Amino acid sequence: MKRTCDLNGIDCKIMGLTWGEWDSMSFDLHPQIVLGADVLYESRDFDDLLATVSFLLQNAPNAIFITSYERRSGHRLLEYLMMKWNLKCVKLLDAYELIPSFKASMISASIEVAEIMIKC
């Protein structure tokens, strides 16, 4: 990720997080973007994930959380947890809209990209 930022001339801070856990450094974060790559897999982790996202976005109200996920049976759980943690999905795209058609033909699942913000 850092290399991608460097190649594009973007100054960014990259750090890993453990969902549901905060340390003293977490309280100083004011992110513009929280990028979650391959984080919505096990539904038992969704609550900790969205609690952490909500915490981070409350520290930076104009920030966004961008993630992709495969639509599974946990979709309804995500909607419930977003309401619980005062989050809203502001954009939802089918991944097929974002990738070239020759690559899309290799994907068998329904993948979506979501942009999530804190509710004001």
C-alpha positions as CSV (number, residue, x, y, z in Angstrom):
1,M,0.0,0.0,0.0
2,K,2.8,2.4,0.9
3,R,4.5,1.8,-2.4
4,T,1.3,2.6,-4.3
5,C,1.0,5.8,-2.4
6,D,4.6,6.7,-3.2
7,L,4.1,5.9,-6.9
8,N,1.1,8.2,-7.0
9,G,2.8,11.0,-5.0
10,I,0.4,10.7,-2.2
11,D,1.5,11.3,1.4
12,C,-0.3,8.8,3.5
13,K,0.0,7.0,6.8
14,I,-0.5,3.2,6.6
15,M,-1.2,1.2,9.7
16,G,-2.8,-2.0,10.6
17,L,-5.7,-2.1,13.1
18,T,-7.2,-4.9,15.2
19,W,-10.9,-4.5,15.0
20,G,-12.6,-3.8,18.3
21,E,-9.3,-2.8,20.0
22,W,-8.1,0.8,20.7
23,D,-4.8,1.9,21.9
24,S,-3.5,5.3,22.8
25,M,-2.3,5.9,19.3
26,S,-5.9,5.3,17.9
27,F,-7.2,8.3,19.8
28,D,-4.9,10.6,17.8
29,L,-6.0,9.3,14.4
30,H,-8.1,11.7,12.2
31,P,-8.2,9.8,8.9
32,Q,-9.6,11.0,5.6
33,I,-10.0,7.5,4.3
34,V,-10.1,4.2,6.1
35,L,-9.5,1.4,3.6
36,G,-10.7,-2.1,4.5
37,A,-9.4,-4.7,2.2
38,D,-10.8,-8.2,2.5
39,V,-12.2,-7.4,6.0
40,L,-15.9,-8.5,5.6
41,Y,-15.4,-12.3,5.6
42,E,-16.5,-13.8,9.0
43,S,-19.8,-12.4,10.2
44,R,-18.7,-12.8,13.8
45,D,-16.1,-10.0,13.2
46,F,-18.6,-7.5,11.7
47,D,-19.5,-5.9,15.0
48,D,-15.9,-5.2,16.0
49,L,-15.1,-4.0,12.5
50,L,-17.9,-1.5,12.4
51,A,-17.4,-0.4,16.0
52,T,-13.8,0.5,15.0
53,V,-14.8,2.2,11.8
54,S,-17.4,4.2,13.7
55,F,-14.8,5.3,16.3
56,L,-12.4,6.4,13.6
57,L,-15.0,8.3,11.6
58,Q,-16.3,10.1,14.7
59,N,-12.8,11.5,15.1
60,A,-12.9,12.8,11.5
61,P,-16.6,13.4,10.5
62,N,-15.8,14.0,6.8
63,A,-13.8,10.8,6.5
64,I,-15.0,7.7,4.7
65,F,-14.6,4.0,5.0
66,I,-14.2,2.2,1.7
67,T,-14.4,-1.6,1.5
68,S,-15.4,-4.4,-0.8
69,Y,-17.3,-7.5,0.1
70,E,-18.9,-10.5,-1.3
71,R,-22.6,-10.5,-0.8
72,R,-23.4,-13.4,1.5
73,S,-26.0,-14.2,4.1
74,G,-24.4,-11.6,6.4
75,H,-25.7,-8.7,4.3
76,R,-28.7,-8.1,6.6
77,L,-26.4,-8.2,9.6
78,L,-24.2,-5.5,8.1
79,E,-27.3,-3.2,7.6
80,Y,-28.3,-3.7,11.3
81,L,-24.7,-3.1,12.5
82,M,-24.4,0.1,10.4
83,M,-27.5,1.4,12.1
84,K,-26.2,0.3,15.5
85,W,-22.9,2.1,15.0
86,N,-24.4,5.3,13.5
87,L,-23.0,4.6,10.0
88,K,-24.6,5.0,6.6
89,C,-23.7,3.6,3.2
90,V,-23.5,6.5,0.8
91,K,-22.3,4.6,-2.3
92,L,-22.6,1.0,-3.3
93,L,-21.2,-0.2,-6.5
94,D,-21.1,-3.6,-8.2
95,A,-17.5,-4.5,-8.7
96,Y,-18.3,-5.4,-12.3
97,E,-18.7,-1.6,-12.9
98,L,-15.1,-1.0,-11.9
99,I,-13.1,-3.6,-13.6
100,P,-12.5,-4.5,-17.3
101,S,-14.9,-7.0,-18.7
102,F,-12.3,-9.6,-19.4
103,K,-11.4,-9.7,-15.7
104,A,-15.1,-9.5,-14.6
105,S,-15.7,-12.8,-16.5
106,M,-13.3,-14.5,-14.1
107,I,-15.3,-13.5,-11.0
108,S,-18.0,-15.9,-10.0
109,A,-19.2,-14.1,-6.9
110,S,-21.2,-10.9,-6.4
111,I,-18.7,-8.4,-5.2
112,E,-19.7,-4.9,-4.1
113,V,-17.7,-1.8,-3.1
114,A,-19.2,0.3,-0.4
115,E,-18.4,3.8,0.7
116,I,-19.5,4.3,4.3
117,M,-19.7,7.5,6.5
118,I,-20.8,8.4,9.9
119,K,-24.4,9.7,10.1
120,C,-24.6,13.4,11.0
